[in-house]
């Protein structure tokens, strides 16, 4: 890798549309990597991150949009976390951590099969320096994006990861 990008992660829960896009601008994000399975959020509060609206706004900001469904958890894996949250009476939008069962399943079924070097080769071809990995949860540790960035740091220890 010729240069090491800075990797950011962000969610949307708990912030307004203005705050969300200001966060991207403030950190000079030039590549937005969407790693959600479903690229829509129910209700009007977060409709600005529904796929087409999000892509249109990013284009206006000159931020490259990359969709990487290979990093999205399967419905089966998401249901593991959903069951854990229900059992522990944790509303999804207030979750702060992932269950160990979810982490194990995600790492085994998704991360171990995913070619991260190929994704980074793509980022390098696009010449991107500030890449944000996006999913909806407020806290990185409550989302699979934290597992993705842990894997990135294993492969590329010189890469800095910042959770916005």
N, C-alpha and C positions, 0 to 999 in steps of 0.2 A: 504494500500500500504506500503510494507516494506521499500522501499527507494523511494525517489522522484528523478526522472530523471531530467535532464536539457533539455528543449525543445528549439529547434532552428527552424527557418524558413529560407528558401532560395529560390531564383529564379535563372534563368539562363540568362535572357536578360541583355545585357550590360557587360558580362564577357566572357573571353576566357575559353577554355577547361582547360588549366593549372590553371588559377585562380579559376575555379569552384572546381576542385578536391583538390587544395591546401587549400581552405577554409574548406573543410570537414576534411582534415588531421589535420590542425592547431587546429581545435576545438574538436578533438578526437571523431568525430561522429562515433558511433558504430551501428546505426540503421537509415536507410534512408526510410522514409515513403512517398511514391509517392501518391499524392491525385489528380492527373489529370484525366480527363475523357478520353482524347486521349493521349496516351503515346508516341507521336511523335511530332516533331517540323519541320515545312517546311523549306527547304533550308539546304545547307551544313554547315552554320555558327554554328548551334546548334545541329547538327546531333549526337553529342556525348551523348545527353540526350534522344535519341530515345531508347525505352524500352530495347531491347536486348543489345545494345552497353553499355548502362548505367549499366545494371545488371552485365555484364561481367566485367566492370571496377571496380564496387563496390566490386565484389567477390575478385578481385586481391588485393584490399585494406582491405579485411576482414571486410567489412561493410555489415551488414545484410540488405537485400532489402525487404521491405514490401509494397505491393500494397493495398491501401484501397479505392476501387471505391465508397464505401458508402459515402465518404466525397466529392466526385466530384460533381460539379453543373450539373444539367441536361442541355440538349441542350436548352430547353425553358428558363431556368434561365440565361444561357450564352447569349442568344439572347436579354435579357433585357439589359444587360450591353453593348452588341454590338450596340444596338439601341441608347442608351445614348451616347456612344462614338462617333457614327456617327453624331448624332444631334449636339454634341458639338465639332466636328472636332478634336477629340483626337485619335491619332494613338494608337492601342492596346499596342504596345511595349513601348510607352511613357506615358501610364496611370500612375497616381500617387494616385488616390483614386477610390473607388467604389461608384456607385450611391446608394442612399438610397433605391430605389426600388429593386435593386439587393440584397442588404443586407437583407431587409425584406423577400424577396422570399426565399433566401438561408437559413436563420434562420428558417423560418416556414416549408419549404419543406424538408430540408436536416438535419440541426443540431438538430431540435426538435425531429426528428425520429431516429437519430443515437445513438447507445449505446456506448458512449465514455468510460464508465467504462469497457466494454468488451474489447475494444481496449487496454486500459491500463493494463488490466489483461494479455493480450497477450504480451505486452512489458515486463511486470514483469516476465512472464514465460521465455522469451528470455534473461532475465537479462541484459537489455540495460540501459545505463546511460546517453547517449548523443544522443538524437533522433532529427533528422531534418525532418520537414514537407516540402515537395517540390512541387512547381508548377512553372510555367515559368516566371511570372511577376517579374520585377526588384524590385519593392517596395512592401513590405508586405501589406501595406494599399491599394494597387491596386489589391489585390488578395484575394480569399476566404480563403487562409491560415491564414489571420489575424483574420477572424471570428472564425475559428477553434481554434486558440490559445486563443482568448478571452473566448470561451466556456470552454477550458481546465482550464484556470485560475479561472473561476467561480466555477468549480467543485473541483479543487485542488489549492487553493490559495497559497500553499507553493511552487508550481512549478515555477521555473524561466523560462521566455521566452526571447530568444535573437534572434533578426532578423539580419541575416548575410547580 
